[in-house]
Amino acid sequence: MSSDTLSPSMLPYENPGSGVNITIWMCFITAALTVISKILTKLPEARAIVKYENYYLDDAMCLGAILLATIQTVLVSQQVNAGLGQQYGDAKLRGLKEYDKLGFASQLFYVLTVAVAKGTGVLFAMRLRPSRTYRLGLQTLMYTISAWTLVFVLGLAFQCQAPDTWKYVDGKCHDQFAFWTAMESINMLTDVVLTATLISIVWVLSVPLSKKLILVFAFATRILIIPAVAVRLHFLKVMYQTHRGPQWNPTFAEANVAIATSVAMSAAIIASCIPFLKPLVDSMQVGWSNSDVRQGLGFTVLYPNSASASKLRSFSKGSVILESAN
């Protein structure tokens, strides 16, 4: 195959497989470190002893997300050995059965990882605000994410004709790029809604402006998931626009998709952990309950007088007090 028929690669190699391996593991390690930091932040100050009552469902979901990401990363790494990054003709000579199955499984685990990470953010938001109306909105968002996940997984599971539904490279499949575009558009939309929700919660708090801006920045980092997903869609378009044509080179073009997928997946996990990173938690000690953060109760606004303190206890654990101290 001549060089002018090759899909452009983000990596300056004829076979970018090794570069894919390095990049996806770097992304995974970065995400794993943020999850570890989130968990360690909740350890008691005196002794590093894990107490189960210190942790909430969103912590378990964060651990679940990194576990799913581990499986997805291993699958992509194995797919490199099966031909990811190689020229299509060379990979086809070796056989694409293993390549297809690994890629098919990695797609499913990508969706599950993003869904669980997104759910972590929603659960965290639900523990921040006690308003019934607000909780109903967040619950609706959680149901939307659950429905999106189900449709996404089923759509991928049956993207190609039975019995070889996993045969997404050479099989007879529906319009895969159109499906990915629709599903990832909903993915980005839910992240916009969740980001706006978290920022609106922070903005009404009675804390110093400097600290408020720090929190707004921390929650706004979730919006970085959107360009990562957009880049992923771009490389999917590059991969599928030559579908079955003379320049069809999916095993080579999918190297870019694999990298963009890893970045988007890691960004989703990191965005769910950033509010609990130790430097941010430490910076919020004035006006916020740092011990409550370590106990897994969420951020709680504190008031100095006893009357307000009794009001504080009337709210559920993990709530943010939105009324004034008067």
ZALUM-327649 format. One record per residue (C-alpha): residue number from 0; chain; x negated, y, z. Coordinates in Angstrom, 2 decimals. Each point is the difference from the previous one (the first is absolute). Layout:
! residues N
nr/kette/xx/yy/zz
NUM/A/X/Y/Z
...
END
This chain:
! residues 326
nr/kette/xx/yy/zz
0/A/0.00/0.00/0.00
1/A/-1.46/3.35/-1.03
2/A/-0.74/2.66/2.60
3/A/2.60/2.41/-1.41
4/A/2.78/-2.38/0.96
5/A/-0.87/-0.09/3.67
6/A/2.16/1.65/2.63
7/A/-1.84/2.75/1.88
8/A/-1.23/-0.99/3.44
9/A/-0.59/2.06/3.13
10/A/-3.15/-2.05/0.52
11/A/-3.02/0.41/-2.31
12/A/-0.47/-3.69/-0.66
13/A/0.76/-2.27/-2.94
14/A/1.49/-2.35/2.58
15/A/1.20/2.10/2.96
16/A/0.94/-3.03/2.10
17/A/-2.79/0.48/2.55
18/A/0.91/3.66/0.33
19/A/3.61/-0.97/0.65
20/A/-1.10/-2.32/2.79
21/A/-2.09/2.69/1.68
22/A/2.70/2.65/-0.29
23/A/2.92/-2.07/1.28
24/A/-1.96/-1.20/3.03
25/A/-1.11/3.55/0.81
26/A/3.63/1.12/-0.13
27/A/1.07/-2.92/2.17
28/A/-2.70/0.61/2.61
29/A/0.96/3.68/0.23
30/A/3.65/-0.92/0.55
31/A/-0.92/-2.69/2.54
32/A/-2.10/2.47/2.01
33/A/2.91/2.42/0.26
34/A/2.27/-2.78/1.25
35/A/-2.59/-1.01/2.59
36/A/-0.33/3.63/1.07
37/A/3.79/0.27/0.40
38/A/0.08/-3.06/2.23
39/A/-3.05/1.02/2.06
40/A/1.42/3.49/0.56
41/A/2.77/-1.57/2.06
42/A/-2.36/-1.82/2.34
43/A/-0.03/1.34/3.58
44/A/-2.79/2.47/0.69
45/A/-1.49/-1.84/2.97
46/A/-0.19/-3.52/-1.37
47/A/0.23/-1.28/-3.55
48/A/2.70/-2.53/0.81
49/A/2.78/-0.64/-2.46
50/A/3.43/0.16/1.61
51/A/2.84/-1.16/-2.19
52/A/2.38/2.58/1.50
53/A/-2.29/2.72/-1.40
54/A/0.93/-0.93/-3.55
55/A/3.13/0.41/-2.07
56/A/1.44/-1.56/-3.15
57/A/-1.74/2.54/-2.23
58/A/-3.34/-1.19/1.41
59/A/0.86/-3.60/-0.85
60/A/1.07/1.09/-3.48
61/A/-3.27/1.86/-0.46
62/A/-1.88/-3.19/0.84
63/A/2.30/-1.89/-2.34
64/A/-0.77/2.44/-2.80
65/A/-3.75/-0.45/0.34
66/A/0.45/-3.80/0.10
67/A/1.98/0.13/-3.25
68/A/-2.64/2.33/-1.46
69/A/-2.66/-2.54/0.93
70/A/1.78/-2.70/-1.99
71/A/0.53/2.35/-2.96
72/A/-3.67/1.00/-0.04
73/A/-1.16/-3.62/0.15
74/A/2.33/-0.88/-2.89
75/A/-1.36/2.81/-2.18
76/A/-3.56/-0.98/0.90
77/A/0.77/-3.55/-1.12
78/A/1.61/1.37/-3.15
79/A/-3.32/1.66/-0.85
80/A/-1.56/-3.46/0.02
81/A/2.84/-1.20/-2.25
82/A/-0.63/2.67/-2.64
83/A/1.11/3.43/1.24
84/A/-2.19/2.59/-1.72
85/A/-1.04/-2.34/-2.80
86/A/0.95/0.40/-3.64
87/A/3.33/-1.65/-0.72
88/A/-1.44/-2.37/-2.59
89/A/-2.67/-1.27/2.40
90/A/2.46/-0.40/2.86
91/A/2.49/-1.81/-2.23
92/A/-2.62/-2.55/-0.99
93/A/-0.43/-0.86/3.68
94/A/3.75/-0.24/0.50
95/A/2.33/2.57/1.54
96/A/2.11/-2.24/2.24
97/A/-1.97/0.74/3.18
98/A/-0.39/3.66/-1.00
99/A/3.76/0.40/-0.46
100/A/0.90/-1.72/3.26
101/A/-2.47/2.08/2.03
102/A/1.14/3.23/-1.63
103/A/3.66/-0.91/0.48
104/A/-0.54/-0.70/3.72
105/A/-2.05/3.18/0.49
106/A/2.86/2.07/-1.46
107/A/2.43/-1.44/2.53
108/A/-2.35/0.63/2.92
109/A/-0.62/3.55/-1.19
110/A/3.74/0.74/0.18
111/A/0.37/-1.66/3.41
112/A/-3.00/1.89/1.40
113/A/1.29/3.38/-1.18
114/A/3.50/-0.77/1.29
115/A/-1.21/-0.98/3.47
116/A/-2.32/3.02/0.20
117/A/2.85/2.28/-1.06
118/A/2.27/-1.61/2.59
119/A/-2.63/0.74/2.64
120/A/0.28/3.70/-0.79
121/A/3.80/-0.08/0.22
122/A/-0.04/-1.77/3.37
123/A/-2.50/2.53/1.31
124/A/2.28/2.84/-1.14
125/A/2.98/-1.64/1.71
126/A/-1.89/0.00/3.30
127/A/-0.78/3.69/-0.35
128/A/3.51/1.45/-0.12
129/A/3.06/-1.00/2.06
130/A/2.64/1.75/-2.14
131/A/2.69/-2.49/-1.03
132/A/0.48/1.66/-3.39
133/A/-3.71/-0.06/-0.63
134/A/-0.23/-3.64/0.99
135/A/2.79/-0.87/-2.42
136/A/-1.95/1.70/-2.78
137/A/-3.15/-1.92/0.89
138/A/1.94/-3.25/0.22
139/A/1.40/0.68/-3.46
140/A/-3.55/0.53/-1.23
141/A/-1.04/-3.30/1.58
142/A/2.91/-1.81/-1.70
143/A/-1.00/1.62/-3.29
144/A/-3.58/-1.22/0.40
145/A/1.25/-3.50/0.87
146/A/2.24/-0.10/-3.08
147/A/-2.82/1.37/-2.16
148/A/-2.33/-2.70/1.30
149/A/2.52/-2.77/-0.71
150/A/0.70/1.22/-3.55
151/A/-3.72/0.51/-0.63
152/A/-0.99/-3.47/1.20
153/A/2.82/-1.73/-1.88
154/A/-0.75/2.00/-3.14
155/A/-3.65/-1.04/0.13
156/A/0.84/-3.59/0.89
157/A/2.15/-0.31/-3.12
158/A/-1.80/2.45/-2.29
159/A/-0.68/-2.75/-2.53
160/A/1.95/-2.88/-1.46
161/A/0.42/-3.14/2.11
162/A/-1.58/-2.34/0.78
163/A/-3.25/1.98/-0.29
164/A/1.19/3.18/1.72
165/A/-3.56/0.64/1.19
166/A/-1.35/0.14/-3.56
167/A/-0.01/3.81/-0.22
168/A/-2.81/0.36/-2.57
169/A/0.95/-2.46/-2.74
170/A/3.54/-0.93/1.01
171/A/3.31/1.31/-1.33
172/A/0.80/2.81/2.40
173/A/2.37/2.94/0.27
174/A/-1.26/3.58/-0.42
175/A/-2.51/-0.14/2.83
176/A/-1.17/3.61/-0.21
177/A/3.57/1.33/0.12
178/A/0.64/-2.13/3.09
179/A/-3.18/1.16/1.73
180/A/0.82/3.62/-0.85
181/A/3.49/-0.24/1.50
182/A/-1.15/-1.74/3.16
183/A/-3.04/2.20/0.59
184/A/2.12/3.12/-0.55
185/A/2.21/-1.09/2.89
186/A/-3.16/-0.75/1.97
187/A/-1.23/3.56/-0.49
188/A/3.42/1.50/0.74
189/A/0.29/-1.80/3.35
190/A/-3.47/1.24/0.94
191/A/1.02/3.58/-0.80
192/A/3.10/-0.38/2.20
193/A/-1.97/-1.57/2.85
194/A/-2.73/2.65/-0.18
195/A/2.57/2.82/0.04
196/A/1.75/-1.64/2.96
197/A/-3.16/-0.30/2.08
198/A/-1.06/3.57/-0.76
199/A/3.44/1.39/0.87
200/A/-0.12/-1.78/3.36
201/A/-3.38/1.51/0.83
202/A/0.91/3.48/-1.21
203/A/2.72/0.56/2.62
204/A/-2.15/-1.04/2.96
205/A/-0.95/2.52/2.65
206/A/-3.75/-0.43/-0.31
207/A/-2.75/2.48/-0.95
208/A/-0.08/0.77/-3.71
209/A/-3.55/-1.34/-0.38
210/A/1.01/-3.38/1.38
211/A/3.19/0.03/-2.03
212/A/-2.02/0.55/-3.17
213/A/-2.32/-2.87/0.91
214/A/2.98/-2.34/0.28
215/A/1.58/1.34/-3.19
216/A/-3.28/-0.68/-1.79
217/A/-0.18/-3.51/1.48
218/A/3.50/-0.90/-1.13
219/A/-0.39/1.78/-3.35
220/A/-2.87/-2.34/-0.92
221/A/2.69/-2.57/-0.81
222/A/0.72/2.02/-3.13
223/A/-3.40/-1.13/-1.35
224/A/1.60/-3.37/-0.63
225/A/1.93/1.56/-2.88
226/A/-2.97/0.89/-2.26
227/A/-1.50/-3.43/0.77
228/A/3.19/-1.70/-1.20
229/A/0.19/2.36/-3.00
230/A/-3.54/-0.97/-1.03
231/A/0.97/-3.65/0.36
232/A/2.96/0.56/-2.34
233/A/-2.31/1.71/-2.49
234/A/-2.29/-3.01/-0.19
235/A/2.97/-2.34/-0.26
236/A/1.15/2.06/-2.97
237/A/-3.46/-0.28/-1.57
238/A/0.12/-3.75/0.54
239/A/3.48/-0.56/-1.44
240/A/0.04/2.54/-2.84
241/A/-2.00/-2.40/-2.20
242/A/2.14/-2.98/1.04
243/A/-0.42/-2.86/-2.47
244/A/-1.71/2.36/-2.46
245/A/-3.49/-0.40/-1.51
246/A/-1.50/1.97/2.90
247/A/1.77/-2.06/2.69
248/A/-2.67/-0.45/2.68
249/A/1.86/-0.51/3.30
250/A/-2.72/-1.75/1.99
251/A/-2.38/2.91/-0.60
252/A/2.57/2.79/0.40
253/A/1.38/-1.51/3.20
254/A/-3.29/0.74/1.77
255/A/1.10/3.64/0.22
256/A/3.45/-1.06/1.19
257/A/-1.56/-2.15/2.74
258/A/-2.07/2.91/1.29
259/A/2.93/2.44/-0.08
260/A/2.18/-2.59/1.75
261/A/-2.53/-0.42/2.79
262/A/-0.29/3.77/0.46
263/A/3.80/0.47/0.13
264/A/0.44/-2.93/2.39
265/A/-2.76/1.18/2.34
266/A/1.33/3.57/-0.10
267/A/3.41/-1.25/1.15
268/A/-1.57/-1.75/3.00
269/A/-2.31/2.88/0.89
270/A/2.84/2.54/-0.17
271/A/1.91/-2.04/2.58
272/A/-2.97/0.01/2.39
273/A/-1.39/3.54/-0.34
274/A/2.25/1.54/2.72
275/A/-1.56/-2.39/2.52
276/A/-3.66/0.44/-0.89
277/A/-1.94/0.89/3.15
278/A/-1.26/3.48/-1.04
279/A/3.58/1.08/-0.73
280/A/1.39/-1.50/3.21
281/A/-2.75/1.65/2.07
282/A/0.62/3.37/-1.63
283/A/3.66/-0.13/1.05
284/A/-0.57/-0.48/3.73
285/A/1.22/3.51/0.81
286/A/3.78/0.07/-0.36
287/A/0.25/-3.68/-0.88
288/A/-0.14/-3.12/2.10
289/A/-3.21/-1.73/-0.98
290/A/0.64/-2.80/2.47
291/A/3.40/-0.60/-1.56
292/A/-1.68/-0.41/-3.37
293/A/-2.31/-2.63/1.48
294/A/2.96/-1.73/1.61
295/A/1.74/-0.24/-3.33
296/A/2.79/2.39/0.94
297/A/-0.59/2.37/-2.89
298/A/-0.68/3.72/0.26
299/A/1.92/1.66/2.84
300/A/0.09/3.74/0.66
301/A/-0.71/0.82/3.64
302/A/1.32/2.93/2.03
303/A/-1.71/1.27/3.17
304/A/3.02/0.61/2.25
305/A/1.85/-2.73/1.84
306/A/3.41/0.83/-1.47
307/A/-1.28/-0.59/-3.50
308/A/-1.78/-3.12/1.15
309/A/3.31/-1.49/1.12
310/A/1.44/0.92/-3.40
311/A/-2.93/-1.81/-1.60
312/A/0.86/-3.20/1.83
313/A/3.55/0.15/-1.30
314/A/-1.22/-0.66/-3.52
315/A/-0.90/-3.42/-1.30
316/A/-3.61/-1.09/-0.13
317/A/-1.79/1.23/-3.06
318/A/2.34/2.96/-0.44
319/A/-1.04/3.52/-0.80
320/A/1.69/2.71/2.04
321/A/1.33/2.55/-2.45
322/A/1.77/2.34/2.43
323/A/-1.82/2.92/1.57
324/A/-1.31/-0.24/3.53
325/A/2.51/2.57/1.25
END
